[in-house]
Amino acid sequence: MTSNRTPGLRTPKFTPEVVADQLRDGYWLEAPDIDADHRPDLFGYGLRLGEIYWYHNDGQWTRRLVTDRVPMPVGGDYADITGNGHPDIVFCYDLYGPIGTIHDANTAGGKIDWLENPGAPHKDESRWKRHYVGRATGMHRLRVGHFTQTERLEIVGVPIVAKEDVHAVLPVVMFTQPDNVREAEEWPMTIVDDTHFRMIHGAEKKKGLIPGDPERDSLLFASDEGVTWLYWDTGTRQWIRKLIGTGERTQFELTGFRGSGDVNAGRIGDDPMAYVAAIEPFHGNTVAVYTKATDGPAGEVEWNRVLLDVYGDPNENGEGPGHQIVCADFDGDGEEEFLVALRGPWPWQGVMYYKAIDLKAGIWAKWRVSDESVARIATADFNGDGRLDFATIAYSVQNYYVAKDAKLMVYRNAIGDQDPADTPEPDFGFGPGYGEYGEH
């Protein structure tokens, strides 16, 4: 802790608002504008009940059920698949068998569906129509975007475990939008990679990282191998893998997990991938940041790993509280901060906010900006004031972790509203476990 404020450092402040409390389960959250009224809404769900809801940003966060009886929905995303100007919901499901853990992949499951947005969903209370995309055993994450071209949407499907073993090599697959999306029985599938990745837990879509190609999306994976940047090279017509770092490797003998669990890339100035932040390893307790050892494009440099914090010790299952990383510019200075989602138990619970002070020296300021259990974070400007807010859903998943008093929350950005003299100073992290909430 320092007693001197850093010039120009804006203290984060967010005003909490309860969207829904006493959730029976919680896991996934996204923030599209469901009804196209220029106010971002929310959709979210847990793994157990099989019910997917959207929450209307109408001043009351009115909840509406869009589908139910889904066997264990897991990862999700959204895109305007029909082209009617309204975002449709894409999700994967039916991941596990009767045991309900990563050691029990359903070899007939791992399916992907999309839910057709009716266009005026606040006026139509009927269930949204479901359409099948395809499947692969162990499907756990998916990202919808333009990865190899920009004419048709593509869904990259990312399993977490293979049918042979929890740590076997996984097939990352891609489904390409067919001509008639409403009538197609299945989307054409191709293999992205089936020789390299094991136990992928985090998959993030990022636009603007591919040199000279700002319109196409690339991917960041957090897996047994660590942090990997994956993109399609239009010149060679190949998927290119760039290893950023090998992740956490000191806990393997104790926990059986290694590498990285979730990942995101942050912009500083004109560099869209100035740093990469990660939770490590799978369901990990470690926050690390990768920064460039030399100047240059992300695919041509070596990376240094800086360990910022360790949040508690692994539990009896070898797991820690970390679940997601989000990079975004909350204070409006053109540089992206990152948020860490911690599921709990207390004190390893809530959202931690990290701000770069000196990237090369590995110095970051840190604040706790939420106390609630968090599985996923979604960002959007929910009130239209030009500042980025965030929303969270509690982690409440049987056989892993069940949060007490699980909530869905919105945190409205109030940075700049307060007198700096009345706000708390940050912790300044220089290495593992530094600061009030990072001790271990």
N, C-alpha and C positions, 0 to 999 in steps of 0.2 A: 504494500500500500504506500502511496506517495501523498505528501501533503500539498504538492504544487500541481495546479491544474495545467493540462497541456493546452497551449493556445489554439483556439479554433475547434476544440473537441466539444461536440454537442452531446449532452447527456441524453440517453434514450428515456423516453417516458411514454407509456401506453396505458390507456384507460380500459379496464376489463369490462366486458359485458357478457352475461350468461345467455347463450342461445338455447341450450337444453341441458337439464341436469338429471341426475339419477338415471343415467344411461345404463341399459342392461348389458350392452357390450359396445366396444369402440375400437376402431382401428384406422380406417382410411378417411381422407378428407381432401376435397378439391374445391376450387372457387371460380367456376365459370359463371357467365351471365346467362342463366338458364332461360329466362323469358325475354332476353334481348331488349331490356328497358334501360340499358346503360348503367345498371347498378349490379355489381357482382353478387351472386348468390352463393350458396354452399350445397354440396351434396356429400353425404358421408354414410358410413355403415360400420358394423362390426363383423366378426367372423361367425358368430354362433347362430343368430336369429335368421339370417338370410334375408333381411329386409334392407332395401336401399331407399333412402329418403333424400329429397331436396328441401332446402330451407330458403324460403322466399325472403329476400331483403326488402321487406315492405314496412319496416318500422317495428314489426313484431316478430320477425323470423318465423313466419307460419310454416309448419312442417307438413310435407305432403309425401305420401308413399308412392314410389314409381314402379317398384316391383318387389315381390316377396318369394319365399320358398326357393331361394337360391342356396345350394349347398356350399357353404363356406366361401363367400366372396372375399377376395384378398386384394391384390393391387388393382388400381384403376387409373383412368385418364379420360380426356374428353376431346371431341373435335366435331366439326360440322360435317358429318359423313353424308347426309342427304343433300347438302347444298342449299338448304332453305333459310340459312342465316341464324339457325338456332343450334347450340352445341348439343351433341348426343353423348351419352355416357358409354364408355367402354370399360369392361371389367373382366378379370379372370376369376375362376372359381373351381371348386371340387378338387382341391389340392391334396388333402390328406385322407387316409383311410380311417378305420375305427379308433385307432389310438389317438389320432389328432395331433401328431408332432412331426418334426422334420424327418424322423426315423421311420415314417410310415406313409410314403408317397402312394397315392392312388394311381395305379398304372392305367386306369381307364379314364382318369380325370385330367385336370390341368386344362380346362376349357376356357375359351374366350367368347363372350357375347358382346353385342352392342345394343343399347336401348334407344329406341327412336323417339326423340323429342317431338311431341305433337305440334309444337309451334306456338300454342297458347296454353302452356301447361298450368297456369294458375286458374284457367277457366274450365279445364277438363280434369276431373278427379279420377278418371279411369287409369288403369295401369298402362305404362308405356309398352309398346310392342318390342319383344325380344328377337334378335337376329343372331344366328350362330356365325362365328368367324373361323374357328379351328381349335386345335389342341396340341399340347405336348406335355408329357408327364412332368409333374413338379412345377407347373406354371405358377409364378409368384409375383412377378412384376411385368408391366407392359408400358410401352410408350408409343403414342400416336404422333406421327409427323411426316416430314419429307426427308428421308435419309439418303436415297439413291437418286431421286429425281423430284420434280415439283408438280407433276401433272396429276398424280394420284396419291391419296393418302396411303401410308404404310404403317402397320402395327408391328413393332419389334416385341416379341414375346421372350421373357427371360425366366427360365426355371430356376429354382433354388436347389433342388436335389434331383438326382437321376433315379431311374427305377432300380439300378443295380446297387447303389449305395449312397449314403448321404454325402459322401465326399468324392463321388465319381465325376468324370468329365461330363459337362452339360451341353446339350444342343441349344444354342441361341438361334431363334428362328424369326422369320419376317413374313407377314401376311400382306399382300398387295390388294388394294381396293378393286373389286370387280366392276364390270360395266353396269350391272344392275344390282345395286347394293341391297335393295329391298327384297328381291326375289332370289338372290344367290344362295345356294345351299351351303356354300363354304367359300372362303377366300383362298386364292392360290398361295401356297407356302413355299419358301425357299430357306436354305440353311445359311445363317450368317457366320456361325463358328461352332464347330463340334469337336474341337481338338485341344482347347486351351483352358477354358474356364471351369472352375469348381465352386460350388456353393456361393452363387451370386445373391447377395441380399439387397444391395442398392443399385438402382439404375436410373440415371438422371438424363433427361433430354436437354440439350443446349444448342441454341441457334447462334451463329456468328463466330464460331470457333475455327471453322475450316478456312484456311487462307484463300482469299480471293473468291469465296463462295458464301456470301452472307445469308442466302435464302434457305440453304439446306441445314438440317439438324444433324448433330452428332451425339454420341452417348458417352457418359462416364459410368463405369461399372465399379462397384465395390465387391470384392470376392476374396476367395482364399489366396489369390495371387497378389492382392493388394488393390491399388487404384490403377485403372486402365482407361485410357481415352480411345474410343473406337469410332471410326468414320469411314465412309465410302469415298474412295479416290476415283473420280470420273475419268482421269487419264489412263490409269492402269486397270480400271474396272475391278478393283479389289477392295475388300475391307482391310483397313490399316489399323493395327494395334500399336499403341504407344504406352508403355508402362511408365507411370508417374512415380510409383513407389511401392514397395513390397508390404507396407503396413506393419501391424503389431505382430511380433514374432517371439516375444519373451514369455507369453502366457500359455503356449501350446501344450507343454507338459502337464500343466494344471487343468486347463479347460478343454483341450481338444480343438480349439478354434485358433485361427491365425488369419492374417491379412486385414481386410477392411470390411466394415459393415454398412456404411452409407457414405455418400460423397456428393460434393457440389463444387463448382468452380466460381471464383469471384473476380469481378472486374475492378481494376484500379486504373483510372485515367483511360488511355487508349488501348490498354491491354485487356482483352476480354477473358483471358485466363492467366491473370497475374499470380493467383494462388489457387490451390486446391485444398479444401478442408474436408476432414474425414472423421467419422466415428469408427473406432477400431477395437477389436476385430468384430465378428458377428455378434449382434446385440451387445456391443462392447462398452467398456468403461473409460476408454481413452479418446481424447480429442487431440488430433494432430493436424498440422498444416504443412503442405508442401509448397515451397517457394523456389523460384528459379535460381540456380547457382550461377548462371551467366545470362546475359541479355540475349533476346532472340525469340522467335516463334516457339510456341509450346511444344511442337513436335521435334524441335531441333536442339533442345537444351537438356542439361542434367538438372535434377531436382534435389533439393535438400528437404529433409523431414525435420520439423520442429515439434516436439511434444509439448503441448500446452497444459493439459490437465488430465488427471485420472480421478474419475468420480466413483469412489468406493471400490470394494473388492468384488470379484465375481461371486455369484451365488452358488448354490449347490448344483445347479445345472451348467455352471461355467459361464453364466451370462451376466452382463452389466446393465445399466439403465439407459444407455444411449440408443436412439432409434433413427434419427433423421438429421440431416444437415440442410439448411436453406441459405442461399446467398442472395442478397438483395440490397438496394440502396435505400435505407430507411430515413437517413438524415439529410438526403438531398444534396450531398456534396460531390456527386459523381463517382464515388468510390463505394463498393459494395461491402457491407458488413456480413457476418454470418450468424445464424441462429442454430442452437443445438437443442434438439428435443430429447428430454429425459423423462422416462416413464415412471421412475420411482423404484423403491420406496424413499420417503423423505429421509435425509435432505437431498438425495439424488433425484430430484423431481422438479419439473418445470421447464422453462426456456431460458437458456443462457445466451447473451448477446455479446458478440466479439467484434471489436473495431481495431483495424490495423493502425499501429503507431509507427512502427519501423519494420517493414517486411523482411529486409535482409538480416536484421538483428533478431528477428523472431519476437518482437515486442508487441503485445496486443493488450488493449484495455477490455475489461469484462464487467458486465452487469448481469444480475438476475432480473428478468423482466416478467416472469410468471412463476407462480408456485404450484399450478395444477399439473397433474399427470398428463404427459403428452406422448402420443404415438406418432401423429403426423401434424405438420404445419402447412397451411395454405396461405398465400399472400395475395392481396388485392387492395384497391382503394375502395373500401366499402361505403364510405360516406361522400365521396366525390370532392374532397377538399384538396386533392393533388398530392397527398402524402400516402405512402404505402402502409397499410395495416396488415395484421396477420390474424389467423384463426387457428385454433387447436382442437383436437379431439383426444380424449383420454385413451390410454392403453388399457383395455379390459378384455383379455383373451385367456380363456381357460387353457390350462396346461403350460402357460408361460408366465403371465402376470395379470392380475385383476386389480385395477385401481380402486381405491376407496373413493366413494362419492364422485363417480366418473361424470365428466361434463364436456360439452361442446361449447367453446368460448370464442369470442371475438375480442381482439385487443386493438383499440383505435389509437392511431399514432398521434401523440401530443407533443412531439419533439419541437422545441421552440416556444411552446406555450408557457413554460415555467421560467421563473427567475433562476439563473444558474447558481446563485448563492444559496438557494434553498434546496438544491438537489444533491444526492449523494455522489461522492467521488468514486471512480472506478477502481477495480483492482488492476494492476499492471502485471501481466504474466510474462515470465522470462524462462519458464521451463515447467516440468511436470509438477502438478500439485500446488502451484503457487496461487495464493489468494484465499480469501475467506471460504469460498465454496469449492475450492479445488484441492484442499488438503486431503491426504490419504495416508 
